[in-house]
């Protein structure tokens, strides 16, 4: 069976290296 | 980039209501600590200046007790260092509304061809907003970071060597000043 092409063929590697356990910080800088 | 701190539902740039322009960062605590982010926060503006409007205020929205503690301790330190009262509000986080697409990754969007490269693998603009690669490039184009970091990260950014060379040139120009 022919493999389907990915919608996003070459996403940046750094974007797939993000862990699931992120924390969030929120600021307003005036 | 977005809006927070107010009661108005679904604010927009043109109809901000009682919200303030806000940045929200998802970070990996094994790479950078909240304390380090707060240090950058204090360094990035003069928090002793009173705000002129609700749109632009100095606020730390804390997400937990630990963040609250760090925010308050460093606020006191900032006040002692500057010898003046710090105007920054420290308040519990409630809600963040993402700003319109044209407010996201501002520096990157000043380079239409680089943006086009991102669009080739992220047709949905929200994916660019959430991309670590785009965030890093946005920072480099604003003169943040250094050439060593760019050289180490370059192969992971998913953009062409030609584009990386251009980013390198822009960053070099910042570092000469």
Backbone of each chain as ProteinMPNN parsed JSONL, in Angstrom:
{"seq_chain_A": "XXXXXXXXXXXXXXXXXXXXXXXXXXXXXX", "coords_chain_A": {"N_chain_A": [[0.842, -1.195, 0.0], [0.496, 2.193, -0.815], [2.207, 4.741, 0.884], [0.734, 7.502, 2.547], [1.262, 10.926, 1.832], [2.694, 13.198, 4.14], [0.966, 15.922, 5.711], [2.414, 18.044, 6.675], [5.402, 18.183, 5.557], [8.255, 18.604, 6.226], [8.808, 19.456, 9.063], [10.362, 21.66, 11.495], [13.03, 20.2, 13.32], [13.492, 20.957, 15.917], [11.0, 21.6, 16.859], [9.837, 19.193, 17.336], [11.074, 18.302, 19.497], [10.116, 19.104, 21.866], [9.262, 18.713, 25.218], [6.47, 17.113, 26.954], [5.929, 18.058, 29.408], [5.69, 20.941, 30.001], [5.99, 24.171, 31.537], [4.18, 27.183, 32.382], [4.569, 30.678, 31.932], [3.484, 33.988, 32.542], [3.455, 37.312, 31.559], [3.2, 40.909, 31.686], [4.748, 43.645, 30.197], [4.599, 46.389, 30.582]], "CA_chain_A": [[0.0, 0.0, 0.0], [1.293, 3.414, -0.916], [2.126, 5.604, 2.075], [0.198, 8.846, 2.285], [2.206, 12.013, 2.108], [2.36, 13.976, 5.328], [0.484, 17.275, 5.42], [3.549, 18.917, 6.961], [6.482, 17.267, 5.223], [9.553, 18.743, 6.891], [8.72, 20.425, 10.165], [11.652, 21.807, 12.175], [13.315, 19.166, 14.311], [13.409, 21.537, 17.267], [9.59, 21.612, 17.262], [9.425, 17.849, 17.772], [11.894, 17.967, 20.671], [9.517, 19.771, 23.024], [8.658, 17.737, 26.134], [5.056, 17.385, 27.265], [5.834, 18.66, 30.748], [6.085, 22.347, 29.981], [5.324, 25.061, 32.486], [3.757, 28.42, 31.723], [4.826, 31.959, 32.593], [2.691, 35.028, 31.886], [3.926, 38.639, 31.976], [2.979, 42.143, 30.905], [5.97, 44.423, 30.408], [4.409, 47.823, 30.619]], "C_chain_A": [[0.885, 1.256, 0.0], [1.105, 4.286, 0.332], [1.585, 6.978, 1.7], [1.229, 9.902, 2.641], [1.746, 12.782, 3.34], [1.881, 15.365, 4.927], [1.629, 18.276, 5.619], [4.831, 18.119, 6.748], [7.763, 17.407, 6.048], [9.472, 19.784, 8.007], [10.063, 20.501, 10.888], [11.835, 20.773, 13.285], [13.128, 19.701, 15.734], [11.959, 21.525, 17.788], [9.098, 20.239, 17.716], [10.202, 17.419, 19.013], [11.304, 18.533, 21.964], [8.875, 18.741, 23.952], [7.203, 18.089, 26.441], [4.901, 18.109, 28.596], [6.354, 20.095, 30.749], [5.378, 23.09, 31.117], [5.03, 26.383, 31.779], [4.085, 29.634, 32.582], [4.082, 33.044, 31.823], [3.074, 36.398, 32.45], [3.351, 39.75, 31.09], [4.14, 43.063, 31.236], [5.79, 45.927, 30.302], [4.425, 48.486, 29.266]], "O_chain_A": [[1.878, 1.344, 0.722], [-0.019, 4.53, 0.769], [1.94, 7.539, 0.663], [1.965, 9.778, 3.62], [0.55, 12.988, 3.547], [2.334, 15.92, 3.926], [1.793, 19.22, 4.846], [5.298, 17.447, 7.667], [8.297, 16.403, 6.52], [10.024, 20.877, 7.881], [10.819, 19.53, 10.899], [10.928, 20.51, 14.075], [12.669, 18.989, 16.628], [11.724, 21.45, 18.994], [8.075, 20.128, 18.392], [10.016, 16.313, 19.52], [11.921, 18.448, 23.026], [8.024, 17.969, 23.511], [6.764, 19.217, 26.216], [3.858, 18.703, 28.87], [7.337, 20.412, 31.418], [4.314, 22.684, 31.584], [5.57, 26.659, 30.708], [3.902, 29.619, 33.8], [4.05, 33.024, 30.593], [3.025, 36.617, 33.66], [3.061, 39.546, 29.911], [4.485, 43.246, 32.404], [6.729, 46.65, 29.969], [4.273, 49.704, 29.172]]}, "seq_chain_B": "XXXXXXXXXXXXXXXXXXXXXXXXXXXXXXXXXXXXXXXXXXXXXXXXXXXXXXXXXXXXXXXXXXXXXXXXXXXXXXXXXXXXXXXXXXXXXXXXXXXXXXXXXXXXXXXXXXXXXXXXXXXXXXXXXXXXXXXXXXXXXXXXXXXXXXXXXXXXXXXXXXXXXXXXXXXXXXXXX", "coords_chain_B": {"N_chain_B": [[1.94, 36.202, 22.321], [-0.59, 38.268, 23.65], [-3.658, 39.012, 25.369], [-4.547, 39.865, 28.712], [-5.777, 39.833, 32.121], [-8.089, 41.326, 32.365], [-11.729, 41.63, 32.421], [-13.26, 41.557, 30.191], [-14.7, 39.608, 27.627], [-13.184, 37.717, 25.052], [-11.236, 39.727, 23.951], [-9.933, 42.104, 21.528], [-7.298, 43.659, 19.587], [-8.236, 46.135, 18.794], [-10.376, 46.411, 20.404], [-9.915, 46.255, 23.294], [-10.854, 46.422, 25.839], [-10.714, 46.0, 29.333], [-8.263, 44.797, 29.409], [-4.696, 43.921, 29.369], [-1.765, 44.196, 27.355], [0.022, 41.269, 26.853], [2.521, 38.711, 27.371], [2.811, 35.223, 26.862], [4.56, 32.395, 27.887], [5.481, 29.159, 27.164], [7.516, 27.008, 28.778], [10.408, 24.88, 29.185], [11.17, 23.569, 32.168], [13.486, 22.18, 32.731], [15.342, 23.271, 31.164], [15.261, 26.075, 31.351], [14.749, 28.165, 34.163], [11.955, 29.397, 36.152], [12.771, 31.528, 37.698], [14.868, 32.562, 36.194], [13.492, 33.475, 33.942], [11.954, 35.463, 35.135], [13.976, 37.156, 35.902], [14.791, 38.127, 33.418], [12.435, 39.426, 32.777], [12.426, 41.603, 34.677], [14.701, 42.893, 33.803], [13.971, 43.777, 31.315], [12.385, 46.036, 31.32], [11.626, 49.209, 32.906], [10.394, 48.895, 35.853], [9.647, 50.689, 37.767], [8.405, 52.794, 36.722], [5.331, 54.492, 36.47], [2.323, 53.184, 34.994], [0.818, 54.294, 31.952], [-1.52, 53.591, 30.871], [-4.173, 51.166, 30.856], [-3.712, 49.352, 28.889], [-0.96, 49.066, 28.656], [0.714, 47.818, 31.097], [2.753, 46.927, 33.94], [2.889, 43.711, 34.864], [2.947, 40.682, 36.719], [1.628, 37.619, 36.18], [0.949, 35.124, 38.222], [1.179, 31.532, 38.206], [1.215, 29.614, 40.122], [1.956, 28.914, 43.646], [4.716, 28.891, 44.016], [5.701, 30.405, 41.872], [4.511, 32.818, 42.601], [5.888, 33.41, 44.952], [8.54, 33.734, 44.038], [8.134, 35.898, 42.335], [7.36, 37.933, 44.153], [9.56, 38.097, 45.892], [11.616, 38.839, 44.126], [10.612, 41.231, 43.217], [10.857, 42.835, 45.479], [13.609, 42.886, 45.673], [14.226, 44.174, 43.293], [13.152, 46.693, 43.804], [14.826, 47.545, 45.884], [17.277, 47.599, 44.516], [16.822, 49.551, 42.547], [16.1, 51.613, 44.13], [13.62, 52.696, 44.355], [10.0, 52.667, 44.433], [8.476, 49.772, 43.161], [6.228, 49.383, 40.507], [4.943, 47.206, 39.551], [2.269, 44.922, 39.249], [1.356, 42.004, 41.006], [-0.321, 39.227, 40.391], [-2.887, 36.652, 40.531], [-2.945, 34.268, 37.865], [-5.517, 34.121, 35.452], [-6.78, 34.017, 32.862], [-5.853, 33.886, 29.455], [-5.896, 35.509, 26.403], [-5.189, 34.808, 23.16], [-3.548, 37.008, 20.941], [-4.406, 38.656, 17.813], [-3.407, 37.202, 14.698], [-1.581, 38.867, 13.275], [-0.108, 40.096, 15.221], [1.661, 38.286, 16.151], [4.932, 36.837, 16.432], [6.463, 39.044, 15.529], [8.917, 40.208, 14.526], [9.823, 38.237, 12.795], [7.824, 38.322, 10.915], [8.404, 40.594, 9.554], [10.03, 39.828, 7.6], [9.254, 38.753, 4.733], [9.967, 36.623, 3.045], [11.162, 34.75, 4.724], [9.058, 34.163, 6.374], [7.433, 32.983, 4.481], [8.792, 30.643, 4.054], [8.346, 29.32, 6.477], [5.614, 29.035, 6.217], [5.489, 27.13, 4.289], [5.862, 24.69, 5.538], [4.17, 24.934, 7.674], [1.166, 25.502, 7.08], [-1.003, 26.426, 8.523], [-1.419, 29.288, 10.368], [-1.467, 29.388, 13.141], [0.137, 27.312, 13.898], [2.624, 28.345, 13.353], [2.74, 30.384, 15.214], [2.909, 28.812, 17.503], [5.292, 27.529, 17.176], [8.483, 26.533, 18.221], [10.801, 26.854, 16.756], [10.135, 29.068, 15.104], [9.815, 30.963, 17.119], [12.407, 31.136, 18.115], [13.81, 32.09, 15.865], [12.493, 34.505, 15.501], [13.381, 35.839, 17.775], [16.198, 35.913, 17.307], [16.219, 37.564, 15.057], [15.523, 39.905, 16.238], [17.753, 40.56, 17.508], [18.378, 39.145, 19.756], [19.971, 36.592, 21.752], [22.951, 34.729, 20.725], [25.665, 34.357, 18.288], [26.908, 31.892, 18.566], [24.912, 30.304, 19.739], [23.074, 30.332, 17.653], [24.519, 28.982, 15.691], [24.697, 26.453, 16.855], [22.016, 25.754, 17.064], [21.055, 26.017, 14.507], [20.915, 23.712, 12.62], [18.639, 22.484, 13.614], [16.498, 24.078, 13.197], [15.043, 23.859, 10.891], [14.979, 25.424, 8.624], [16.21, 26.907, 5.525], [19.715, 26.846, 4.59], [20.54, 29.17, 3.451], [18.736, 31.039, 4.496], [19.414, 30.88, 7.184], [21.983, 31.941, 7.062], [21.349, 34.572, 6.448], [19.958, 35.351, 8.739], [22.014, 35.128, 10.503], [23.659, 37.175, 9.64], [22.082, 39.433, 10.219], [21.933, 39.2, 13.019], [24.638, 39.466, 13.646], [25.029, 42.124, 13.02], [23.575, 43.402, 15.032], [25.136, 42.668, 17.185], [27.416, 44.076, 16.84], [26.908, 46.542, 17.794]], "CA_chain_B": [[1.481, 37.558, 22.577], [-2.046, 38.277, 23.774], [-4.285, 39.954, 26.3], [-4.929, 39.225, 29.978], [-5.943, 40.69, 33.297], [-9.37, 42.015, 32.398], [-12.956, 40.833, 32.493], [-13.927, 41.518, 28.879], [-14.564, 38.338, 26.942], [-12.66, 37.747, 23.687], [-10.739, 41.047, 23.542], [-9.127, 42.225, 20.311], [-6.417, 44.82, 19.699], [-9.032, 47.356, 18.64], [-11.41, 46.437, 21.438], [-9.145, 45.577, 24.339], [-11.58, 46.476, 27.11], [-9.879, 46.258, 30.514], [-7.102, 43.888, 29.378], [-3.355, 44.467, 29.179], [-0.951, 43.413, 26.418], [0.672, 40.248, 27.684], [3.172, 37.588, 26.691], [2.744, 33.953, 27.567], [5.679, 31.543, 27.48], [5.532, 27.769, 27.617], [8.949, 26.745, 28.863], [10.84, 23.601, 29.732], [11.892, 23.924, 33.4], [14.805, 21.537, 32.796], [16.233, 24.1, 30.333], [15.3, 27.425, 31.931], [13.912, 28.221, 35.362], [11.062, 30.55, 36.263], [13.585, 32.635, 38.227], [15.627, 33.158, 35.081], [12.519, 34.228, 33.122], [11.593, 36.661, 35.898], [15.138, 38.046, 35.824], [14.683, 38.79, 32.106], [11.295, 40.335, 32.896], [12.835, 42.842, 35.355], [15.73, 43.546, 32.967], [13.43, 44.248, 30.036], [11.663, 47.304, 31.431], [11.787, 49.909, 34.179], [9.134, 48.624, 36.547], [9.32, 51.754, 38.731], [7.631, 53.814, 36.002], [3.888, 54.242, 36.509], [1.788, 52.916, 33.65], [-0.014, 55.371, 31.418], [-2.818, 53.074, 30.438], [-4.45, 49.759, 31.168], [-3.17, 48.546, 27.782], [0.452, 48.792, 28.913], [1.014, 47.82, 32.528], [3.731, 45.915, 34.347], [2.157, 42.724, 35.674], [3.319, 39.263, 36.712], [0.493, 36.742, 36.463], [1.539, 33.869, 38.704], [0.377, 30.326, 37.952], [1.227, 28.775, 41.327], [2.545, 29.586, 44.807], [6.158, 29.033, 43.825], [5.878, 31.585, 41.001], [4.135, 33.998, 43.386], [6.972, 33.662, 45.901], [9.679, 34.266, 43.269], [7.744, 37.232, 41.853], [7.369, 38.898, 45.257], [10.935, 38.266, 46.379], [12.43, 39.588, 43.157], [10.081, 42.595, 43.189], [11.484, 43.546, 46.597], [15.016, 43.062, 45.306], [14.239, 45.192, 42.231], [12.89, 47.98, 44.465], [16.05, 47.924, 46.604], [18.313, 47.91, 43.515], [16.512, 50.826, 41.87], [15.89, 52.642, 45.145], [12.288, 53.3, 44.161], [8.89, 51.711, 44.506], [8.163, 49.044, 41.928], [4.791, 49.523, 40.209], [4.448, 45.936, 38.999], [1.218, 44.177, 39.965], [1.567, 40.549, 41.037], [-1.726, 38.826, 40.488], [-3.065, 35.272, 40.05], [-3.315, 34.078, 36.453], [-6.868, 33.604, 35.244], [-7.126, 33.707, 31.476], [-5.028, 34.55, 28.447], [-6.489, 35.475, 25.073], [-4.173, 34.968, 22.12], [-3.808, 38.17, 20.073], [-4.597, 38.384, 16.397], [-2.224, 36.622, 14.04], [-0.587, 39.856, 12.833], [0.719, 40.515, 16.36], [2.529, 37.178, 16.58], [6.248, 36.686, 15.77], [6.504, 40.342, 14.842], [10.155, 40.407, 13.751], [9.847, 37.258, 11.707], [6.865, 38.733, 9.88], [8.98, 41.69, 8.77], [10.808, 39.18, 6.54], [8.218, 37.992, 4.032], [10.463, 35.363, 2.468], [11.376, 33.782, 5.807], [7.703, 33.753, 6.758], [6.967, 32.077, 3.425], [9.438, 29.35, 4.305], [7.593, 28.68, 7.564], [4.27, 28.673, 5.723], [5.581, 25.933, 3.442], [5.617, 23.485, 6.347], [3.071, 25.204, 8.602], [0.145, 26.313, 6.387], [-1.875, 27.034, 9.527], [-0.599, 30.303, 11.041], [-1.381, 29.092, 14.57], [1.292, 26.429, 14.081], [3.814, 29.216, 13.371], [2.7, 31.031, 16.535], [3.302, 27.845, 18.538], [6.551, 26.868, 16.804], [9.707, 26.951, 18.917], [11.722, 27.334, 15.722], [9.734, 30.436, 14.738], [10.085, 31.832, 18.273], [13.857, 31.346, 18.18], [14.198, 32.947, 14.741], [11.941, 35.824, 15.831], [14.311, 36.426, 18.745], [17.479, 36.223, 16.649], [16.018, 38.716, 14.161], [15.415, 41.094, 17.096], [19.067, 40.784, 18.107], [18.533, 38.373, 21.002], [20.795, 35.392, 21.582], [24.268, 35.025, 20.143], [25.999, 33.594, 17.083], [27.198, 30.509, 18.97], [23.607, 29.63, 19.895], [22.487, 30.176, 16.314], [25.264, 27.923, 15.001], [24.339, 25.16, 17.445], [20.604, 25.45, 16.817], [20.754, 26.122, 13.073], [20.444, 22.475, 11.962], [17.359, 22.025, 14.177], [15.445, 25.075, 12.962], [14.217, 23.418, 9.764], [14.948, 26.414, 7.545], [17.32, 26.713, 4.59], [21.025, 27.396, 4.987], [20.566, 30.56, 2.971], [18.0, 31.842, 5.479], [20.22, 30.935, 8.414], [23.067, 32.908, 6.804], [20.783, 35.932, 6.541], [19.677, 35.609, 10.162], [23.343, 35.292, 11.113], [24.125, 38.517, 9.271], [21.28, 40.391, 11.011], [22.35, 39.088, 14.417], [25.997, 40.037, 13.738], [24.912, 43.591, 13.006], [23.163, 43.806, 16.384], [26.206, 42.439, 18.156], [28.477, 45.067, 16.646], [26.549, 47.788, 18.485]], "C_chain_B": [[-0.045, 37.551, 22.644], [-2.508, 39.286, 24.809], [-4.721, 39.212, 27.563], [-5.228, 40.284, 31.026], [-7.291, 41.362, 33.415], [-10.547, 41.053, 32.463], [-13.606, 40.667, 31.121], [-13.659, 40.189, 28.175], [-14.069, 38.576, 25.513], [-12.19, 39.135, 23.239], [-9.984, 40.977, 22.214], [-8.27, 43.479, 20.478], [-7.216, 46.124, 19.652], [-10.13, 47.48, 19.686], [-10.897, 45.643, 22.641], [-9.903, 45.507, 25.666], [-10.62, 46.776, 28.247], [-8.655, 45.331, 30.567], [-5.798, 44.651, 29.142], [-2.611, 43.578, 28.182], [-0.005, 42.522, 27.207], [1.416, 39.231, 26.824], [3.004, 36.331, 27.54], [3.789, 33.01, 26.985], [5.479, 30.148, 28.042], [7.0, 27.386, 27.62], [9.224, 25.39, 29.511], [11.68, 23.9, 30.981], [13.24, 23.215, 33.539], [15.822, 22.323, 31.962], [16.378, 25.499, 30.918], [14.342, 27.486, 33.118], [12.98, 29.437, 35.319], [11.841, 31.766, 36.772], [14.345, 33.351, 37.122], [14.694, 33.988, 34.187], [12.139, 35.53, 33.824], [12.746, 37.67, 35.868], [15.105, 38.83, 34.488], [13.538, 39.806, 32.123], [11.723, 41.663, 33.543], [13.843, 43.63, 34.513], [15.134, 44.258, 31.758], [12.663, 45.555, 30.123], [11.942, 47.934, 32.794], [10.458, 49.838, 34.921], [8.798, 49.678, 37.603], [8.506, 52.866, 38.055], [6.133, 53.508, 36.103], [3.347, 53.995, 35.105], [0.86, 54.048, 33.243], [-1.395, 54.896, 31.04], [-2.95, 51.62, 30.872], [-3.826, 48.84, 30.096], [-1.724, 48.136, 28.045], [0.733, 48.921, 30.402], [2.08, 46.771, 32.806], [3.038, 44.947, 35.308], [2.851, 41.355, 35.589], [2.071, 38.482, 37.092], [1.065, 35.411, 36.948], [0.58, 32.699, 38.544], [0.33, 29.393, 39.16], [1.946, 29.524, 42.458], [4.042, 29.84, 44.65], [6.457, 30.261, 42.956], [5.565, 32.867, 41.775], [5.282, 34.41, 44.312], [8.166, 34.304, 45.173], [9.369, 35.685, 42.8], [7.864, 38.271, 42.972], [8.783, 39.156, 45.778], [11.767, 39.12, 45.42], [11.913, 41.021, 42.988], [10.733, 43.433, 44.298], [12.953, 43.842, 46.29], [15.156, 44.18, 44.266], [14.046, 46.589, 42.845], [14.146, 48.467, 45.204], [17.134, 48.355, 45.621], [18.075, 49.282, 42.894], [16.288, 51.966, 42.861], [14.564, 53.36, 44.997], [11.227, 52.218, 44.24], [8.656, 51.057, 43.133], [6.65, 49.05, 41.719], [4.136, 48.218, 39.753], [3.365, 45.299, 39.88], [1.563, 42.694, 39.908], [0.22, 39.923, 41.355], [-1.915, 37.392, 39.976], [-3.509, 35.221, 38.589], [-4.74, 33.54, 36.366], [-7.083, 33.132, 33.814], [-6.219, 34.488, 30.542], [-5.718, 34.395, 27.106], [-5.385, 35.736, 24.056], [-4.536, 36.151, 21.218], [-3.965, 37.724, 18.619], [-3.266, 37.947, 15.766], [-1.154, 37.67, 13.7], [0.246, 40.423, 13.979], [1.738, 39.449, 16.776], [3.826, 37.156, 15.778], [6.523, 37.908, 14.889], [7.743, 40.516, 13.961], [10.229, 39.462, 12.565], [8.956, 37.731, 10.558], [7.332, 39.943, 9.082], [9.817, 41.144, 7.611], [9.881, 38.226, 5.79], [8.725, 36.646, 3.511], [10.72, 34.306, 3.544], [10.025, 33.249, 6.283], [7.154, 32.735, 5.759], [7.554, 30.679, 3.627], [8.703, 28.598, 5.425], [6.22, 28.215, 7.073], [4.318, 27.405, 4.876], [5.428, 24.667, 4.289], [4.562, 23.688, 7.427], [2.032, 26.092, 7.912], [-0.789, 27.026, 7.371], [-1.038, 28.01, 10.37], [-0.49, 30.064, 12.553], [-0.198, 28.172, 14.871], [2.594, 27.238, 14.096], [3.89, 29.913, 14.733], [3.23, 30.085, 17.615], [4.653, 27.191, 18.284], [7.733, 27.422, 17.6], [10.715, 27.499, 17.916], [11.404, 28.787, 15.352], [10.025, 31.414, 15.882], [11.576, 32.145, 18.355], [14.306, 32.315, 17.087], [13.703, 34.377, 14.982], [12.88, 36.559, 16.8], [15.632, 36.807, 18.105], [17.342, 37.472, 15.774], [15.847, 40.022, 14.937], [16.731, 41.362, 17.819], [19.277, 40.06, 19.422], [19.36, 37.116, 20.723], [22.146, 35.754, 20.997], [24.57, 34.066, 18.997], [26.301, 32.129, 17.398], [25.922, 29.694, 19.114], [23.005, 29.335, 18.531], [23.2, 29.045, 15.567], [24.893, 26.542, 15.541], [22.913, 24.758, 17.074], [20.254, 25.36, 15.343], [20.204, 24.85, 12.447], [19.082, 21.994, 12.464], [16.19, 22.928, 13.787], [14.564, 24.763, 11.749], [14.113, 24.417, 8.633], [16.228, 26.303, 6.718], [18.611, 27.351, 5.095], [21.144, 28.859, 4.583], [19.874, 31.486, 3.982], [18.802, 31.967, 6.772], [21.373, 31.93, 8.242], [22.564, 34.339, 6.942], [20.487, 36.305, 7.992], [20.992, 35.889, 10.886], [23.869, 36.711, 10.862], [23.393, 39.581, 10.106], [21.743, 40.394, 12.466], [23.746, 39.688, 14.624], [25.933, 41.553, 13.815], [24.493, 44.114, 14.379], [24.343, 43.727, 17.341], [27.371, 43.403, 17.997], [28.196, 46.347, 17.418], [26.682, 47.661, 19.988]], "O_chain_B": [[-0.713, 36.923, 21.822], [-1.834, 40.279, 25.082], [-5.201, 38.081, 27.496], [-4.964, 41.471, 30.833], [-7.611, 41.918, 34.466], [-10.381, 39.836, 32.547], [-14.403, 39.753, 30.911], [-12.524, 39.712, 28.138], [-14.49, 39.525, 24.851], [-12.694, 39.663, 22.248], [-9.467, 39.928, 21.831], [-8.487, 44.267, 21.398], [-6.918, 47.081, 20.366], [-10.741, 48.539, 19.832], [-11.364, 44.548, 22.954], [-9.631, 44.649, 26.506], [-9.804, 47.693, 28.151], [-8.083, 45.109, 31.634], [-5.787, 45.827, 28.778], [-2.798, 42.361, 28.164], [0.682, 42.98, 28.12], [1.007, 38.927, 25.703], [3.05, 36.378, 28.77], [3.897, 32.845, 25.77], [5.325, 29.973, 29.25], [7.658, 27.433, 26.581], [8.413, 24.844, 30.259], [12.785, 24.43, 30.865], [14.055, 23.604, 34.375], [17.024, 22.069, 32.046], [17.48, 26.044, 30.974], [13.249, 26.92, 33.072], [13.194, 30.376, 34.552], [11.602, 32.892, 36.335], [14.453, 34.577, 37.113], [15.065, 35.069, 33.731], [12.017, 36.574, 33.183], [12.523, 38.879, 35.817], [15.36, 40.034, 34.453], [13.65, 40.896, 31.563], [11.414, 42.731, 33.015], [13.841, 44.861, 34.507], [15.709, 45.216, 31.241], [12.323, 46.132, 29.091], [12.429, 47.274, 33.711], [9.532, 50.606, 34.659], [7.768, 49.57, 38.269], [7.985, 53.761, 38.721], [5.717, 52.379, 35.845], [3.867, 54.546, 34.135], [0.207, 54.672, 34.078], [-2.325, 55.69, 30.903], [-1.971, 50.951, 31.205], [-3.464, 47.698, 30.379], [-1.306, 47.027, 27.712], [0.963, 50.022, 30.903], [2.286, 45.848, 32.018], [2.654, 45.319, 36.417], [3.285, 40.934, 34.516], [1.522, 38.655, 38.18], [1.612, 34.651, 36.149], [-0.633, 32.827, 38.712], [-0.5, 28.486, 39.214], [2.473, 30.618, 42.257], [4.564, 30.863, 45.091], [7.349, 31.052, 43.264], [6.257, 33.874, 41.629], [5.604, 35.591, 44.441], [8.726, 35.294, 45.642], [10.226, 36.567, 42.856], [8.404, 39.357, 42.762], [9.151, 40.295, 46.067], [12.517, 40.001, 45.84], [12.682, 41.923, 42.656], [11.109, 44.585, 44.083], [13.464, 44.915, 46.611], [16.062, 45.01, 44.337], [14.706, 47.546, 42.44], [14.484, 49.649, 45.156], [17.829, 49.346, 45.849], [19.005, 50.073, 42.734], [16.287, 53.138, 42.482], [14.401, 54.491, 45.456], [11.512, 51.026, 44.13], [8.646, 51.725, 42.099], [5.886, 48.758, 42.639], [2.918, 48.148, 39.593], [3.532, 45.159, 41.092], [2.009, 42.193, 38.877], [-0.307, 40.077, 42.457], [-1.185, 36.957, 39.085], [-4.333, 36.019, 38.142], [-5.122, 32.629, 37.1], [-7.51, 32.002, 33.575], [-5.864, 35.632, 30.826], [-6.085, 33.287, 26.713], [-4.726, 36.775, 24.099], [-5.681, 36.283, 20.784], [-3.693, 36.578, 18.261], [-2.179, 38.278, 16.24], [0.04, 37.397, 13.82], [1.206, 41.155, 13.738], [2.574, 39.687, 17.648], [3.818, 37.427, 14.577], [6.777, 37.802, 13.689], [7.64, 40.918, 12.802], [10.647, 39.844, 11.472], [9.29, 37.563, 9.385], [6.738, 40.285, 8.06], [10.259, 41.902, 6.747], [9.738, 37.058, 6.152], [8.0, 35.652, 3.534], [10.522, 33.114, 3.309], [9.866, 32.059, 6.557], [6.501, 31.762, 6.134], [6.888, 29.67, 3.397], [8.471, 27.393, 5.327], [5.733, 27.151, 7.456], [3.322, 26.692, 4.754], [4.91, 23.664, 3.797], [4.105, 22.718, 8.033], [2.014, 27.303, 8.131], [-1.301, 28.105, 7.075], [-0.066, 27.606, 11.008], [0.481, 30.495, 13.175], [0.395, 28.235, 15.948], [3.552, 26.862, 14.771], [4.963, 30.02, 15.329], [3.922, 30.518, 18.537], [5.112, 26.384, 19.092], [7.951, 28.633, 17.642], [11.4, 28.484, 18.189], [12.3, 29.63, 15.297], [10.431, 32.552, 15.645], [11.964, 33.28, 18.631], [15.078, 33.239, 17.341], [14.414, 35.341, 14.698], [13.131, 37.755, 16.648], [16.138, 37.906, 18.334], [18.228, 38.326, 15.75], [16.002, 41.109, 14.38], [16.821, 42.273, 18.642], [20.247, 40.328, 20.131], [19.43, 36.647, 19.587], [22.455, 36.929, 20.796], [23.843, 33.1, 18.762], [25.993, 31.238, 16.607], [25.849, 28.547, 18.673], [22.495, 28.243, 18.282], [22.556, 28.244, 14.889], [24.787, 25.579, 14.781], [22.631, 23.59, 16.807], [19.278, 24.71, 14.967], [19.149, 24.88, 11.812], [18.438, 21.179, 11.804], [15.03, 22.585, 14.019], [13.48, 25.326, 11.597], [13.249, 24.281, 7.766], [17.205, 25.688, 7.146], [18.594, 28.27, 5.914], [21.76, 29.669, 5.274], [20.366, 32.573, 4.282], [18.857, 33.038, 7.377], [21.7, 32.672, 9.168], [23.253, 35.205, 7.479], [20.734, 37.434, 8.417], [21.075, 36.757, 11.755], [24.44, 37.35, 11.746], [24.013, 40.507, 10.628], [21.923, 41.453, 13.068], [24.009, 40.332, 15.64], [26.674, 42.186, 14.566], [24.992, 45.143, 14.836], [24.531, 44.595, 18.194], [28.208, 43.538, 18.89], [29.101, 47.142, 17.674], [26.418, 48.619, 20.715]]}, "name": "protein", "num_of_chains": 2, "seq": "XXXXXXXXXXXXXXXXXXXXXXXXXXXXXXXXXXXXXXXXXXXXXXXXXXXXXXXXXXXXXXXXXXXXXXXXXXXXXXXXXXXXXXXXXXXXXXXXXXXXXXXXXXXXXXXXXXXXXXXXXXXXXXXXXXXXXXXXXXXXXXXXXXXXXXXXXXXXXXXXXXXXXXXXXXXXXXXXXXXXXXXXXXXXXXXXXXXXXXXXXXXXXXX"}
